[in-house]
Amino acid sequence: MNGIKEIDSCSLAALLEQDARAVRLIDVRSSGEMAQGMLPSGEPLPLHLVPVKVDELIHNDRPVVLYCRSGARSAQAAMFLVSRGADPERVLNLRGGIIDWVRQGNQLLAPDSAVMSA
């Protein structure tokens, strides 16, 4: 998608099964959407707050996988990070978002209320 690297749900699930800390998962959905469930080890960061955390996300020790409901907003966030200097090989969009994640038989976790209030 527009030169942004993508990872599919099956590949991400396999990667996380091998090493849960292999990538940093960033959930760019709204708080209301996150309340419906999140990927294991997903970090909440609504799309409108990505510019505030751009330096932290760009200077990260692990590749970043961004996700949303369908993959559109997370692709926007990925393009933004790359436009701000992130290594395009280390910023990935979850193709199909959590819709595809669930379709492929993967589970969503209930969000931690302490994390959601942050």
Contacts in CASP RR format, 6 or more apart in sequence:
PFRMAT RR
TARGET T0000
AUTHOR 0000-0000-0000
METHOD contacts of the structure
MODEL  1
MNGIKEIDSCSLAALLEQDARAVRLIDVRSSGEMAQGMLPSGEPLPLHLV
PVKVDELIHNDRPVVLYCRSGARSAQAAMFLVSRGADPERVLNLRGGIID
WVRQGNQLLAPDSAVMSA
1 75 0 8 1.000
1 93 0 8 1.000
1 95 0 8 1.000
2 75 0 8 1.000
2 79 0 8 1.000
3 88 0 8 1.000
4 75 0 8 1.000
4 78 0 8 1.000
4 79 0 8 1.000
4 82 0 8 1.000
4 88 0 8 1.000
4 91 0 8 1.000
4 92 0 8 1.000
4 93 0 8 1.000
5 78 0 8 1.000
5 88 0 8 1.000
5 89 0 8 1.000
5 91 0 8 1.000
5 92 0 8 1.000
5 93 0 8 1.000
6 75 0 8 1.000
6 92 0 8 1.000
6 93 0 8 1.000
6 94 0 8 1.000
6 95 0 8 1.000
7 15 0 8 1.000
7 65 0 8 1.000
7 92 0 8 1.000
7 93 0 8 1.000
7 94 0 8 1.000
7 95 0 8 1.000
8 94 0 8 1.000
8 95 0 8 1.000
8 100 0 8 1.000
9 94 0 8 1.000
9 95 0 8 1.000
9 96 0 8 1.000
9 97 0 8 1.000
9 100 0 8 1.000
9 101 0 8 1.000
9 103 0 8 1.000
9 104 0 8 1.000
9 106 0 8 1.000
10 104 0 8 1.000
12 23 0 8 1.000
12 65 0 8 1.000
12 94 0 8 1.000
12 101 0 8 1.000
13 101 0 8 1.000
13 104 0 8 1.000
13 106 0 8 1.000
15 22 0 8 1.000
15 23 0 8 1.000
16 22 0 8 1.000
16 23 0 8 1.000
16 40 0 8 1.000
16 41 0 8 1.000
20 40 0 8 1.000
20 41 0 8 1.000
21 41 0 8 1.000
21 62 0 8 1.000
22 62 0 8 1.000
22 63 0 8 1.000
23 62 0 8 1.000
23 63 0 8 1.000
23 64 0 8 1.000
23 65 0 8 1.000
23 92 0 8 1.000
24 43 0 8 1.000
24 60 0 8 1.000
24 62 0 8 1.000
24 63 0 8 1.000
24 64 0 8 1.000
24 65 0 8 1.000
25 39 0 8 1.000
25 40 0 8 1.000
25 41 0 8 1.000
25 42 0 8 1.000
25 43 0 8 1.000
25 65 0 8 1.000
25 67 0 8 1.000
26 42 0 8 1.000
26 43 0 8 1.000
26 45 0 8 1.000
26 57 0 8 1.000
26 64 0 8 1.000
26 65 0 8 1.000
26 66 0 8 1.000
26 67 0 8 1.000
26 74 0 8 1.000
26 77 0 8 1.000
27 34 0 8 1.000
27 38 0 8 1.000
27 39 0 8 1.000
27 42 0 8 1.000
27 43 0 8 1.000
27 44 0 8 1.000
27 45 0 8 1.000
27 67 0 8 1.000
27 68 0 8 1.000
28 45 0 8 1.000
28 46 0 8 1.000
28 47 0 8 1.000
28 50 0 8 1.000
28 66 0 8 1.000
28 67 0 8 1.000
28 68 0 8 1.000
28 73 0 8 1.000
28 74 0 8 1.000
28 77 0 8 1.000
29 46 0 8 1.000
29 47 0 8 1.000
29 68 0 8 1.000
29 69 0 8 1.000
29 73 0 8 1.000
30 46 0 8 1.000
31 44 0 8 1.000
31 46 0 8 1.000
31 116 0 8 1.000
33 68 0 8 1.000
33 69 0 8 1.000
34 44 0 8 1.000
34 111 0 8 1.000
34 116 0 8 1.000
35 111 0 8 1.000
35 116 0 8 1.000
36 108 0 8 1.000
37 98 0 8 1.000
37 108 0 8 1.000
37 109 0 8 1.000
37 110 0 8 1.000
37 111 0 8 1.000
38 44 0 8 1.000
38 108 0 8 1.000
38 109 0 8 1.000
38 110 0 8 1.000
38 111 0 8 1.000
39 67 0 8 1.000
39 98 0 8 1.000
39 101 0 8 1.000
39 106 0 8 1.000
39 108 0 8 1.000
39 109 0 8 1.000
40 107 0 8 1.000
40 109 0 8 1.000
43 115 0 8 1.000
44 111 0 8 1.000
44 115 0 8 1.000
44 116 0 8 1.000
44 118 0 8 1.000
45 53 0 8 1.000
47 68 0 8 1.000
47 73 0 8 1.000
47 76 0 8 1.000
47 77 0 8 1.000
50 57 0 8 1.000
50 77 0 8 1.000
50 80 0 8 1.000
50 81 0 8 1.000
51 80 0 8 1.000
54 80 0 8 1.000
54 81 0 8 1.000
54 84 0 8 1.000
57 64 0 8 1.000
57 81 0 8 1.000
57 86 0 8 1.000
58 81 0 8 1.000
58 84 0 8 1.000
58 85 0 8 1.000
58 86 0 8 1.000
60 90 0 8 1.000
63 89 0 8 1.000
63 90 0 8 1.000
63 91 0 8 1.000
63 92 0 8 1.000
64 81 0 8 1.000
64 86 0 8 1.000
64 90 0 8 1.000
64 91 0 8 1.000
64 92 0 8 1.000
65 92 0 8 1.000
65 93 0 8 1.000
65 94 0 8 1.000
66 74 0 8 1.000
66 75 0 8 1.000
66 77 0 8 1.000
66 78 0 8 1.000
66 81 0 8 1.000
66 91 0 8 1.000
66 92 0 8 1.000
66 93 0 8 1.000
66 94 0 8 1.000
67 74 0 8 1.000
67 93 0 8 1.000
67 94 0 8 1.000
67 97 0 8 1.000
67 98 0 8 1.000
67 101 0 8 1.000
68 74 0 8 1.000
68 77 0 8 1.000
68 97 0 8 1.000
68 98 0 8 1.000
69 97 0 8 1.000
69 98 0 8 1.000
69 99 0 8 1.000
70 96 0 8 1.000
70 97 0 8 1.000
70 99 0 8 1.000
71 93 0 8 1.000
71 94 0 8 1.000
71 95 0 8 1.000
71 96 0 8 1.000
71 97 0 8 1.000
74 93 0 8 1.000
74 94 0 8 1.000
74 97 0 8 1.000
75 93 0 8 1.000
78 91 0 8 1.000
78 92 0 8 1.000
78 93 0 8 1.000
81 91 0 8 1.000
82 88 0 8 1.000
82 91 0 8 1.000
94 100 0 8 1.000
94 101 0 8 1.000
98 108 0 8 1.000
101 108 0 8 1.000
102 108 0 8 1.000
END
